[in-house]
Amino acid sequence: MKLVVFVLGMHRSGTSALTGVLNLMGLDLGNDLMDGTKFNPKGYFENNSIFKMNEKILANTNSEWNDIHFSIDKIKKSDFELYVEEIEKILQDEFKYTNNIAIKDPRMCLLFPIWEVACLNLGYKIKVILPYRNPLEVAQSLKTRDGFSLEDGLLLWTQHILFAEYFTRDYQRMTVIFSELLKNPKKILGQLYDFLDIEKEEGIAEDVGEFLDSNIKHKNISLGNFSKETPGFLRDLIQIIQKRDFENRELFDAIRKEYVYSLNLFQNKELIQKINSYDLLVKKCEELEYKNSLLERIKDDSVFDEEYYIKKYPDLTTFNDEYINHYVLYGNSEGRYPNEYSEMYKIDKKDKLPLAYQLQEISQQKAELEEAYAQKEQEVQRVTSETESILNDMALIKERLSQTEESLEGEQSQNSALKVELETLQTQLQSQTEQLNNKENQLQEISQQKAELEEAYAQKEQEVQRVTSETESILNDMALIKERLSQTEESLEGEQSQNSALKVELETLQTQLQSQTEQLNNKENQLQEISQQKAELEEAYAQKEQEVHNLGESINEIVNDLANIKESKCWIYTKPIRDMQKLIGKNNV
């Protein structure tokens, strides 16, 4: 399956540079490419056949590439189908032997649906690349090249961007920012290979780097450098580019409606209608002049035009006789036309031979009669000589001479009949002229019918205006809804900011709690150590208390022994015992 890649971008948006890169990657652009100019010295990378086809379509709708009011809906269905057939032939001729194709023409942003049908009919796989560039840079570039005002350039950029996005929603798409292509060509090259899914070639990155030099881009303006006076739909489009929000279809739809509404609001509809009417009148005058030239050239629709016949039917180049004879013998019965006028109005002349051929037959008959007359005259001379030589046969010769004279009179009467027939043919020619006048009357009737159709069209136009007013009311309601939505979003942002503060505070408390938990764990560890030390001290205390108890019992035994000594000894010997009693206590002695 062939792959066709459409580069759909506004004029002066880097489409030539991008398509040049695609060509370096191996995609075919066709045979006949447009030459470079001082504005694009490296070339436009546009196919001339494709360019001429798009120019033809726009011209046939009384439009051109910078018409901000152009709509694909202006093209009649019958014309649309004819254009598709022509485009199919162009694609087959230009890309017969290649599988990967690239097509670039900014007019394609407006005419893509026609090319889309042709490619689908041929079984091509479609992918789309949408290049973007700062609209103010584009407008300034158009002002330099074409003398457009900045406002016209910005409107054209908006028109091309919106309709290119809308027409291509059913296909795989990739967006390329012109400034990023120049700053980081290797990155964009890799993205292109991934998007197109084609085989990479060695050394392409270096070739692309050499091709994309800094001289390609002459205007450099920041996307943030737009004032408040910029129209709302244009600011919204710029924000889409800044945020890379290229798949936001709802936003694109809203911007497109606002753009069309603004365009209708500030453009003088009556003036536009008058301009369109004038263009239609000019086209009709040209058609009438062309038809008049045909009528001047061909007074009778049955006149044979040899130059037209040869050009129309090239298969007759091998015919060795006069072409009028071919038409009489074969062409008339085969449904071939004798002249351009007959073809234009599909006039069937199978039962009527051309007047020129009739005149030729008459001339031929006249020549034959003159030749016969000459022969007769020779015969008379011969008879006269015989009469002079043969006097004896004078009577016979006179009789034969009389017969010859009678024959001559018969020939003369035939000549008279031929004159009468010639006058009849002249009468027929006059009748044909009257028929031509009748056709002109028919043309006037058709013109009257056209006027009636134009009146019906005006009524439809009023109905469209009514629908437009209803649409404007709906747009106003949408604006109110959008304002309420904006307020809701602001309130939501406030709630979100409060939630963020609470979240920060919660994180702080969690941190403090974690710190206190660690301190508590440390305290518990210390308490366990103290409890262990207490148990050890209690155990040591119990041992000491047992030792004291044992010591007390030993002392009591000693005291008892001393008491016994006291009872048996004198006072002086018992003095230590008394001192010990004072020290220990009498109850223990």
Phi, psi and omega in degrees: 000132178288144175253124176244125181252117178265128173260104186249099179212163180290154173308143177066027181252014182087015181294324180294316179298316181296317180291328174298321177296317178299323178294320176295331178283354175109002179282139184276134178254359182103182187272313189256098182261151180291139180288156176285162178227183179293338178276336177220073186297335180275355177112159180265344180055040176246140178279127184297322180296319178292317179300314181294324179296315179294322176297321179296316181298315181295319181296322181292343176255019180056044182223179174205180192294336182260025179269106184286351179259006182293143175220139179297338180291346179290342184277129179293152181299319180296319178294320179304313181294323177294319179298319180300317179297317179296319181294320178302318180295320178299314181297320180292323180288318187280328189234040184295323190250014180233153183257329182250119190237144172234132180235127180225122171198118182307333178297339181295338176301327182265336188247010185306320183303327179291313180293327179300312181298317181299316181294320178294322178299326181274356179081023180280148171269130187254131168230153187230135173245127182249102177278141179235145174217152177311122184299330179290325174296318179297314182297319179293323178295319177294325178295320179293317186278316189245354180078018180286154172286160179298324181297315178298319179297320180292321178295318179296318178300315180298315181301310184295318182296314184294315184283328175297319178294318185291317185290339191249020186292340183273005187233162174295133184227152175223138178254142180228123176273127186302315182296325179289327177299322181282325183284320184224070184296327181296319179296313180295324179298317178298319178296322179296317178299317179296319182292315184279339179058052177241164184288134179281149178243147181290143174081001182293322182301319179294319179296319179295320178299319178291324181291319184268072177275170185291343182285350180294322186251120184256339181251134180223104183229138180289146177293338178275358185267060177233137183277174179291341180286351179296134179304148184301317182295329179286321177297320179297319178295321179295321177296324177300317180294317182296320183271356183057037183265058190280349180257014178277083187294322180299319179292319178299318180297317179297319179295318181297318178297318180294323179296312180296319179298314180296321180297314179292331183287321187258353177263138181287107184296320182297318179296318180297318179296319179295320179296315179297320179295321179296317179299320179295319179296320179298316180296318180294322177298319178297319179296317180295321178297321179294316179297322179296322178296324177294319180294323177295324182282325184235096179289329182240130184291355177258003179293138181273123179253101186296319180299315177297317185298319180293317182290322183288323186238079182294346180290354183264010183297337180270000180287126190270349182259182177293143186293332178294327177292323177298317181297316182294318185279323188232310189301320183299315181286337180277357179084020176281149182267141181279342182202168185294326180297317179296321179292318183300318183255012175051050182276121182275119182241029183294332182262007184222122177277154180300144178300324180298320179292322177299316178297323179295320179296319179297317179297321180295318177297320179297318179297320179296320178295318179297321179295319178296321179297319179297319178298318178298320180296319176299319179296321178298318179297319179296318179295321179298318178295322177293325178296320180291324182280330183242090181288333184292333181264024184303316182298317179295320181295320179298320180297315179295325178295320178298318178298319180297319179296320177297318177299320179296320178297322177299319178296320180295321178296324176296320177299320178297319178298321178297323178296318179299317180297323177297318178297323178298318178297322177298321177298318178298321178299319178296322178297321177297321178298319178296322177298321177299319177298321178297321178295323176296322176298319177299321177298321177295320178297320178297321178298320178296317176299323178297318178300319179296320177296322178296322177297316177298323177297322179297320177298317177299323180297320177297319178297321177297321179297320178298314178298324179296319179297320177297321178296321179297320178298317179297320179296323177297316177300321178297324179295319178297316179298320180296322179294316178297319178299320179297317179297317179299319179295321178297316178299318179296322178297322178296316178298319180296321179295319177297316178299322178297319180295317178297323180295319178297316180297319179297318178298322179296314180297320178298321178297315179297317180298319179298320180295315179296323178298319177296317179298318180298319177299320178297317180297317179299319177299317179297319180297320177299318178298318180295318179299319179296318178295321179298316180299319179296319179294318178299319178296316178295323181295318180297319178298316181296318180299321178295320179296318179297319179298316179297320179295321179298318179297320178296319180294320179299320178298318180296317181297317179299318178298318181293323179297320178297319178297320182299318182291336183259347185248173178278172184300321185292330181280340182266001181302315177301328181290318180298318179298321179292325177296319178298322183288315188270323184117144186292327184295337182266352183278000000 
